[in-house]
């Protein structure tokens, strides 16, 4: 079961409370949430959700992954899968897939271990997605 629309909508609303001037940035995603499209599907255009995790080691190094499809160096992340019950589950699964770190090897800290919208830049990514897709990242930071 993919993450619930209510979870995604709540994240968007929280983001907009904190950043009211950025309503136009999330407009495409709001349209998907109000329509019949699945915001967790990479096929949903013009916008959909991806989930990322910022993993910080004890010596304060941040994990980055070189994504071959787009040639970018990013924090681990990707699209929700049907097995992911929440957005947090997606972010944790992606860390495991991309970095080999099992969920038990991660420690959510009280200050940082909160699921929040940390980047709502609506980036256009052409490596592995249809050109013109706008992907919004929600994740662990």
C-alpha positions in Angstrom: 0.0 0.0 0.0 1.5 3.3 -1.1 1.7 6.3 1.3 -1.7 7.8 2.0 -2.8 11.0 0.2 -3.7 12.4 3.6 0.0 12.1 4.7 1.2 13.9 1.5 -1.5 16.6 1.8 -0.6 17.2 5.5 3.1 17.7 4.5 2.2 20.1 1.8 -0.1 22.1 4.1 2.6 22.2 6.8 5.1 23.4 4.3 2.7 26.2 3.1 2.1 27.4 6.6 5.9 27.7 7.0 6.4 29.2 3.5 3.2 30.9 2.4 4.9 32.7 -0.4 5.8 29.4 -2.2 2.2 28.4 -3.0 3.0 28.7 -6.8 5.9 26.3 -6.3 3.6 23.5 -5.1 0.7 24.4 -7.4 1.3 21.4 -9.8 1.4 19.0 -6.9 -1.7 20.4 -5.3 -3.5 19.9 -8.6 -2.5 16.2 -8.6 -3.6 15.9 -5.0 -7.0 17.4 -5.9 -7.3 15.2 -9.1 -7.4 11.6 -9.9 -3.7 11.1 -10.4 -1.4 9.2 -8.0 1.2 11.6 -6.6 3.4 8.7 -5.7 3.7 7.4 -9.2 6.7 8.4 -11.4 4.3 8.4 -14.3 2.1 11.1 -12.9 2.6 14.3 -14.8 3.2 17.2 -14.4 4.2 16.5 -10.7 4.8 13.7 -8.2 6.5 13.0 -4.9 9.9 11.5 -4.3 11.3 10.7 -0.8 14.9 11.4 0.3 16.9 10.9 3.5 19.7 13.0 4.8 22.0 10.5 6.5 24.7 12.1 8.8 27.5 10.0 10.3 28.7 10.3 13.9 31.6 12.3 12.5 29.2 14.7 10.7 29.7 13.5 7.2 26.6 13.6 4.9 26.0 10.6 2.7 25.7 11.3 -1.0 25.0 8.9 -3.9 26.1 9.4 -7.5 23.0 8.7 -9.6 24.1 7.2 -12.9 20.9 8.1 -14.8 21.2 11.8 -14.3 24.9 12.1 -13.4 24.0 14.0 -10.2 25.3 13.6 -6.7 22.3 13.6 -4.3 21.2 12.3 -0.9 19.6 8.8 -1.1 16.0 8.9 -2.3 13.5 7.9 -4.9 10.0 7.0 -5.7 7.5 5.4 -3.3 6.8 1.7 -4.1 3.6 -0.3 -3.3 5.4 -1.9 -0.3 6.0 1.5 1.3 3.2 2.3 3.8 4.5 5.8 4.6 6.8 8.4 3.1 9.3 7.7 5.9 9.3 4.0 4.9 10.1 5.1 1.3 13.1 7.2 2.5 14.4 4.4 4.7 14.0 1.8 2.0 15.9 4.0 -0.5 18.8 4.4 1.9 19.0 0.6 2.1 18.8 0.1 -1.7 21.3 2.9 -2.6 23.7 2.7 0.3 23.2 -0.7 1.8 22.4 0.6 5.2 19.7 -1.5 6.9 16.9 0.3 8.9 18.5 -0.9 12.1 21.7 1.0 11.2 19.8 4.3 11.2 19.1 6.3 14.3 16.4 9.0 14.1 17.4 11.8 16.4 14.8 13.8 18.3 15.9 17.0 16.6 16.5 15.8 13.1 14.5 12.5 12.8 11.3 14.2 11.7 9.6 13.7 8.4 9.2 17.1 6.9 9.2 18.7 3.6 12.7 19.9 3.3 13.0 20.6 -0.4 10.1 21.7 -2.5 12.0 23.0 -5.4 10.0 21.2 -8.1 13.1 20.1 -10.0 12.9 18.9 -13.5 14.8 15.6 -13.8 15.2 13.9 -17.2 17.3 10.9 -16.1 14.9 8.0 -15.8 11.7 10.1 -15.8 9.7 11.6 -18.6 11.1 15.0 -19.5 9.0 17.8 -18.0 8.1 15.9 -14.9 8.3 17.9 -11.7 9.3 15.9 -8.7 8.9 17.2 -5.2 11.0 15.7 -2.4 9.7 14.9 1.0 12.1 13.3 3.4 14.0 12.7 6.6 16.4 15.4 7.6 
